[in-house]
Amino acid sequence: MWGNQFQSASKSGSHGGQQQSLLGPGPPSMQQALLQDHQQSGQSQKQRVFTGVVTSLHDYYGFIDEEVLFHLNVVKGRMPQVGERVLVKAVYNSSHSVQWSALKVQVQPTQNPSHMM
């Protein structure tokens, strides 16, 4: 039901803050994801997908390879630990003090050799 409201909001363009008011009572996380996707589709942003290592973790955020900031809410699956290899999708923003921010972080599965005989 509110998907149709989102379509109406995206067709209306940017008329003040109307996009958010047209979204209705959908789940907050879904609203944020749809708004983020809609906002990013109109912008050309520098993005990269790579594997890196978690170099630090804090209460609500962490760093990958000491240069990519990630908030814990972008982690898919289990929470990574310091030293673990992760798959990262990040976006560049020159106006932030930390210029690379992760959009998605996922722990890479470890590949153990099979010992079947």
Secondary structure, 3 states (H helix, E strand, C coil): CHHHHHHHHHHCCCCCCHHHHHCCCCCHHHHHHHHHHHHHHCCCCCEEEEEEEEEEECCCEEEECCCEEEEHHHEECCCCCCCCEEEEEEEECCCCCCCEEEEEEEECCCCCCCCCC
